[in-house]
């Protein structure tokens, strides 16, 4: 039996795995009171953590020749180039001046990278616990120009927190099988895993196999699933339950501001003028960033528990709610909110979806990545009739996130990057696809 642990949604999934394992340990202790009559011997596959020192990690930023994309994380668009995160590895640079023929031109190595944002010629990315600033003026000669160490206090790598003496867990290696005698009592926990010595022993790891599946000085465009954004000349990052503002006026002398603690379950971040819209498991937070190093909570719009990406267009917010193991709940829908009064958002319309993930809007064109039900395009010129105005449905794609800009829609799917021309929303044209080279 083999487990392939791949973190595609950043540190949040790793924390989820850690909590899961911790709960299993608690359960195993609780079951010790069971009678010996329900003791069974179970066989588990044992995986040992591979540690890499922070010294090695912090000296690994650099450029490489173009690499085949194994897994797609976050997507970012700037200056006719696409920057595609390869979770935990770095960033692919795609020349997208001709969307019908995108060219893979470079790879930027950033260990522990899951999120990114760009201002001018500086790319900002997480690198495990650190925030790094990388000069990308020349994609073939990138260089680190700034770093804040240990900025992300909530970081958790592949299920275990980093050990200061050993480094960071950067991989897991299958070691051997172990036989464990345990009190299973009616066998309810026999198919689950356990914490064993310094590693993980798993009977069935299928639940944790992961595949992934916004002027020159201005930031580019991130997707709706982003956890990094640049607004009011500052970087804002989500970490656990906190929003972290960072002064990036000087990449070589970055400084963090006052952390704003919201709640566990914050997932995505979207900027509009001097406000941030934070998608969370239980609602949407609206922040005032007029004083960027000291963000202030204006209001919270609450909804049923679910995953919650948000995009904003004028005085309207578009929110997708989806169910799932991480997201909990059973709601799958698109919501349209009136945010004219930021202190009191109002729900206007609700449209049923299948399992919506990311979304994007440009003018009257609205795109919803509806998970296994594919990419859906809508004419949103009349928000009261969105449900009756679906203009295209690509049902054979598992759609994850999308950036629509200047009549070109750039979408991450489970099996690659898709691009479409939506100059005519009623006659969308497929342009190109970059396939993933994923052997799993």
Buried (B, 14 or more C-beta within 10 A) or exposed (E): EEBEBBBBBBBBBBBBBBEBBEEBEEEBEEBEEBEEEEEEEBEBBBBBBEBBEBEEBBEBBBBEEBBEBBBBBBBBBBEEBBBBBBBBBBBBBBBBEEBEEBBBBBBBBBBBBBBBBBBBBBBBBBBBBBBBBBBBEEBEEBEBBBBBEEBBEBBBBBBBBBEEEBBBBBBBEBEEEBEBEBBBBEEEBEEBBBBBEEBBBBBBBEBBEBBBBBEEEEBBBBBBBBBBBBBBEBBBBBBBBBBBBBBBEEBEEBEBBEBBEBBBBBBBBBBBEEBBBBBBBBBBBBBBBEEBBEBEBBBBBEBBBBBBBBBBBEEBBBBBBBBBEBBBBEBBBBBBBBBEEBEEBEEEBBBEBBBBBBBBBBEBBBBBBBBEBBBBBBBBEEBEEBEEBBBBEBEEBBBBBBBBEEBBBBBBBBBBBBBBBBEEBEEBEEBBBBEBEBEE
